Amino acid sequence: MNNMDYLKTKRILLVDDEEALLDLLQTILHEEGYTNIAKAKTMSEALNNFYEFKPDIIILDIMLPDGDGFQFLSKIRKSSDVPVLFLSAKDAMDD
């Protein structure tokens, strides 16, 4: 198994409150050969998926309806150092 095949076996957790964006990300990842994907639209759903699915990487929106990505990251950092990639529609310098 080469490195790319190995990477495509990894579990990915997508967290965003916009269903269309979740579906788009999942489609793009599937087209690239990543098939082990879980999705969550809220922080509480993401936490449940995190503990049950045990992702190898998380793609995380900052703004969620029941919290934010920073709170989620703080909670999971107590037990994991899984890599996290933040997504954001925020574009102001203060953000």
C-alpha positions in Angstrom: 0.0 0.0 0.0 1.5 3.4 -1.0 1.2 6.5 1.1 -1.8 7.9 -0.8 -3.7 4.7 -0.5 -2.9 4.7 3.2 -4.1 8.3 3.7 -7.4 7.4 2.0 -8.2 4.9 4.7 -8.1 7.6 7.4 -11.4 8.6 9.1 -12.4 12.2 8.4 -15.0 14.1 10.5 -16.6 17.1 8.7 -18.2 19.7 11.0 -20.3 22.5 9.6 -23.8 23.8 10.1 -24.4 24.2 6.4 -25.7 21.0 4.9 -24.8 22.0 1.3 -21.2 22.6 2.3 -21.0 19.3 4.2 -22.3 17.5 1.1 -19.9 19.4 -1.2 -16.9 18.5 1.0 -18.0 14.9 1.2 -18.4 14.7 -2.6 -15.0 16.2 -3.3 -13.4 13.8 -0.8 -15.2 10.8 -2.2 -14.1 11.8 -5.7 -10.5 11.8 -4.4 -11.0 8.3 -2.9 -11.7 9.1 0.7 -14.7 7.1 1.8 -14.5 6.9 5.6 -16.3 10.2 6.4 -18.7 11.2 9.1 -20.6 14.5 9.2 -21.9 16.7 12.0 -23.9 20.0 11.9 -23.7 20.9 15.6 -21.0 20.9 18.3 -22.9 18.3 20.3 -23.3 16.0 17.3 -19.6 16.6 16.5 -18.6 15.6 20.0 -20.7 12.4 19.8 -19.1 11.6 16.4 -15.6 12.4 17.7 -15.9 9.8 20.6 -17.7 7.1 18.5 -16.1 7.6 15.1 -12.6 8.3 16.4 -11.5 10.5 13.4 -7.9 10.8 12.2 -8.5 14.3 11.0 -11.3 16.9 11.5 -12.4 19.7 9.1 -14.1 22.1 11.4 -16.2 25.2 11.0 -15.7 28.0 13.5 -19.4 29.0 13.8 -21.8 26.3 15.0 -25.4 26.7 16.2 -24.7 25.4 19.7 -21.1 26.6 20.3 -18.1 27.3 18.2 -15.2 25.4 16.7 -12.8 26.7 19.4 -14.9 25.3 22.2 -15.1 22.0 20.4 -11.3 22.0 19.9 -10.8 22.8 23.6 -13.0 19.8 24.6 -11.3 17.3 22.3 -7.8 18.5 23.2 -8.3 17.0 26.7 -8.0 13.5 25.2 -6.7 13.8 21.6 -4.1 15.6 19.4 -6.0 14.7 16.2 -5.2 17.2 13.4 -7.9 19.9 12.9 -8.3 22.1 9.8 -10.5 25.1 10.5 -13.0 26.5 7.9 -14.5 29.9 8.2 -16.6 32.3 6.2 -15.3 35.1 8.4 -13.2 37.6 6.5 -12.7 40.6 8.8 -9.1 41.1 10.2 -10.4 40.9 13.8 -11.7 37.4 13.1 
